[in-house]
Amino acid sequence: MKYAVIRSGGKQYRVAEGDVVRIEKLTGEVGETVTLADVLFVGGNGEVKIGAPLVANAKVTGEIVDQLRAKKIRVFKKKRRKSYSRQQGHRQYLTALKITAIEA
C-alpha cells in the first residue's frame, strides 16, 4: 500500500489512497480536484523516498468532499487578583479531502 506524508497549512499528514483527511481550508468547490505538491515522504511496497525537504516530482491528488468548520474552541485568559479575564471562541475552517492518487 502506497502512502505519503504531505504538508498543508503548517501541519503534516500521513495519507494513503482512498483516505479522507480534514486539512485547513483550501480554495475550491465540492467535487473539484486539488493537487498538493508539498510531499515530504513517499513509502510503501518496499520502497522509500525521503525528501530534502521535498520529494522531487512527487504530488498527491485529491478530490474535495466537503467544506466545513471544526468544533468551537474557547480561548480563556485570566490573571489572578487583577480582575482581568478575557474569553474568545474560534472555529477553524476545514476542507475534507479524499486522496485519489499518489505519484512519486
C-alpha positions in Angstrom: 0.0 0.0 0.0 1.5 3.3 -1.1 1.4 6.2 1.4 2.8 9.7 1.7 3.5 12.4 4.2 2.2 15.8 3.0 2.5 19.3 4.3 -0.5 21.6 4.3 -1.4 24.5 6.5 1.8 24.2 8.6 0.9 20.6 9.6 2.0 17.2 8.3 -0.4 14.4 7.4 0.2 10.7 6.6 -2.2 9.8 3.7 -2.9 6.8 1.6 -5.1 6.4 -1.5 -8.7 6.4 -0.5 -8.2 8.2 2.8 -10.4 11.2 3.7 -8.4 13.8 5.7 -9.5 17.1 7.2 -7.0 19.8 6.5 -7.0 23.5 6.8 -9.2 25.3 4.2 -8.2 25.0 0.6 -9.9 27.1 -2.0 -12.3 25.3 -4.3 -15.8 23.9 -4.6 -17.0 20.4 -3.6 -16.1 17.9 -6.4 -13.0 19.8 -7.6 -9.6 18.2 -7.9 -6.7 19.6 -5.9 -3.0 18.8 -6.3 -0.7 19.1 -3.3 3.0 19.4 -4.2 4.5 19.6 -0.7 5.3 15.9 -0.4 7.9 15.2 2.3 7.9 11.3 2.1 6.6 8.5 -0.1 6.7 4.9 1.0 5.1 1.5 0.5 5.7 -1.7 -1.4 9.2 -1.9 -0.1 10.5 1.4 -1.5 11.0 4.6 0.4 11.7 8.2 -0.9 12.6 10.8 1.6 12.7 14.4 0.6 15.3 17.0 1.5 12.9 18.8 2.3 10.6 17.8 -0.6 10.5 14.7 -2.8 11.3 15.7 -6.4 8.4 15.3 -8.9 6.0 13.9 -6.3 2.5 15.0 -5.9 -0.7 14.0 -4.2 -4.1 14.4 -5.9 -7.3 14.6 -4.1 -11.0 15.5 -4.5 -12.8 18.0 -2.3 -15.5 16.2 -0.5 -16.7 18.9 1.9 -16.0 22.4 3.1 -16.8 22.6 6.8 -15.9 24.1 10.2 -14.3 22.4 13.2 -15.8 22.3 16.7 -15.6 25.6 18.6 -12.8 26.0 21.0 -12.7 28.5 23.9 -9.7 30.7 24.5 -9.8 32.0 28.1 -7.2 34.3 29.6 -7.1 35.2 33.3 -4.7 37.0 35.7 -5.3 36.3 39.3 -6.1 39.1 41.7 -6.2 41.7 38.9 -9.8 41.5 37.8 -8.7 40.5 34.3 -10.3 37.8 32.3 -11.0 37.5 28.5 -12.9 34.9 26.7 -12.9 34.3 23.0 -14.2 31.5 20.7 -12.8 30.1 17.5 -14.0 27.7 14.8 -11.4 26.7 12.2 -12.4 26.4 8.5 -11.6 22.9 7.2 -11.6 21.0 3.9 -12.4 17.3 3.8 -10.1 15.9 1.0 -10.4 12.3 -0.4 -7.0 11.2 -1.7 -7.3 9.8 -5.2 -3.6 9.3 -6.3 -0.1 9.4 -5.0 2.6 10.0 -7.7 6.3 9.9 -7.0 
